Amino acid sequence: MNTFQPGELVLLTSQKGKTWLVRAGSGSFSSHLGDVDLQEVVGRQEGEWLETNQGAKVFLFRPSLGDYIHKLKRRTQVIYPKDIGAFLVYGDIGLGDVVLESGIGSGALTLALLRAVGPSGRVISVEIRPEFAQLARKNIEVFFGKTPENHRLIVGDVTALPLATRVDRVVLDLPEPWHAVGAVSAALRTGGLLISLSPQVGQVQIMWQELRRHGYANVTTFELLKRNWKIDARRARPEDRMIGHTGFITVAKKIAHTLEEVPTIRDPEAPVPT
Ligand SMILES: C[S@@+](CC[C@H](N)C(=O)[O-])C[C@H]1O[C@@H](n2cnc3c(N)ncnc32)[C@H](O)[C@@H]1O
């Protein structure tokens, strides 16, 4: 029986789906639904509930990665879970991969990368601002319960860093990612993937030029829209509000030669010339 232990993160969830992140065993928690004694969480199982002193039910769950990303302490823009999913799948990031990431920001994407590569893989994060590096490290430690052994965090400028390690994937969330392409491409193995997120399409255009200059093929850019729906017995319709735009995701594959050395790189999605 995997019951809640003292100090463990718990996502209190109301019957209407409102959530609060707390720790089992320490003090009490108050909301508009009343008070809950957090000592009572210890020894219970996920999916059980407690009653507040006003008689409302709150369910007990461990936070999912998506829950935690919405709640984590942030001092930077973070990558949203919908875009993180795309990074992992279109960037083909999996067990055993060595991933170079920059910058770490608040560490939202790093959490997903660490989980995807597992203990046999490695994530190397490069962050220029020491205060963000520190915050991200703390957010990661809180989620995993300790600093994962497969995480290396370097405080420095990714555009100027000599990177000796060969990596399978490069993941960029930088204001001017094109300045980093030269440095990270020296570390990325041939056939490896580079994934980058930029909010503005002008940034993407500069990125494309830089990717072609440094020898990438199969370059694609897309955005993802997520719209939640209100569903009950009387209605089923989209929510009035949504996050309309987060960023454009660009995915590229590193080729064995730079563009100058190969005659043409054709977009595989483009129609075949007749
Ligand atoms: C938008 S935040 C990254 C958010 C992160 N992906 C997350 O999900 O929490 C961009 C980060 O890039 C860092 N940064 C900017 N220029 C950099 C550089 N040249 N080298 C390393 N990090 C840099 C910033 O300090 C900032 O923390």
Ligand as a Chemical Component Dictionary entry (heavy atoms), coordinates in Angstrom:
data_LIG
# 
_chem_comp.id                   LIG 
_chem_comp.type                 NON-POLYMER 
_chem_comp.pdbx_formal_charge   0 
_chem_comp.three_letter_code    LIG 
# 
loop_
_chem_comp_atom.comp_id 
_chem_comp_atom.atom_id 
_chem_comp_atom.alt_atom_id 
_chem_comp_atom.type_symbol 
_chem_comp_atom.charge 
_chem_comp_atom.model_Cartn_x 
_chem_comp_atom.model_Cartn_y 
_chem_comp_atom.model_Cartn_z 
_chem_comp_atom.pdbx_ordinal 
LIG C1  C1  C 0  11.997 31.353 -21.061 1  
LIG S1  S1  S 1  13.257 30.937 -19.948 2  
LIG C2  C2  C 0  13.324 29.169 -20.057 3  
LIG C3  C3  C 0  12.146 28.501 -19.364 4  
LIG C4  C4  C 0  12.298 27.029 -19.203 5  
LIG N1  N1  N 0  12.307 26.333 -20.472 6  
LIG C5  C5  C 0  11.168 26.471 -18.336 7  
LIG O1  O1  O 0  10.350 25.682 -18.866 8  
LIG O2  O2  O -1 11.090 26.794 -17.156 9  
LIG C6  C6  C 0  14.719 31.409 -20.842 10 
LIG C7  C7  C 0  15.980 31.235 -20.014 11 
LIG O3  O3  O 0  17.115 31.358 -20.875 12 
LIG C8  C8  C 0  18.144 31.953 -20.128 13 
LIG N2  N2  N 0  19.158 32.472 -21.068 14 
LIG C9  C9  C 0  19.059 33.552 -21.869 15 
LIG N3  N3  N 0  20.175 33.679 -22.618 16 
LIG C10 C10 C 0  21.009 32.653 -22.274 17 
LIG C11 C11 C 0  22.300 32.241 -22.689 18 
LIG N4  N4  N 0  22.984 32.907 -23.616 19 
LIG N5  N5  N 0  22.869 31.124 -22.134 20 
LIG C12 C12 C 0  22.181 30.424 -21.189 21 
LIG N6  N6  N 0  20.941 30.781 -20.754 22 
LIG C13 C13 C 0  20.358 31.870 -21.282 23 
LIG C14 C14 C 0  17.405 33.035 -19.315 24 
LIG O4  O4  O 0  18.162 33.483 -18.225 25 
LIG C15 C15 C 0  16.131 32.296 -18.926 26 
LIG O5  O5  O 0  16.294 31.641 -17.682 27 
# 
loop_
_chem_comp_bond.comp_id 
_chem_comp_bond.atom_id_1 
_chem_comp_bond.atom_id_2 
_chem_comp_bond.value_order 
_chem_comp_bond.pdbx_ordinal 
LIG C1  S1  SING 1  
LIG S1  C2  SING 2  
LIG S1  C6  SING 3  
LIG C2  C3  SING 4  
LIG C3  C4  SING 5  
LIG C4  N1  SING 6  
LIG C4  C5  SING 7  
LIG C5  O1  DOUB 8  
LIG C5  O2  SING 9  
LIG C6  C7  SING 10 
LIG C7  O3  SING 11 
LIG C7  C15 SING 12 
LIG O3  C8  SING 13 
LIG C8  N2  SING 14 
LIG C8  C14 SING 15 
LIG N2  C9  SING 16 
LIG N2  C13 SING 17 
LIG C9  N3  DOUB 18 
LIG N3  C10 SING 19 
LIG C10 C11 SING 20 
LIG C10 C13 DOUB 21 
LIG C11 N4  SING 22 
LIG C11 N5  DOUB 23 
LIG N5  C12 SING 24 
LIG C12 N6  DOUB 25 
LIG N6  C13 SING 26 
LIG C14 O4  SING 27 
LIG C14 C15 SING 28 
LIG C15 O5  SING 29 
# 
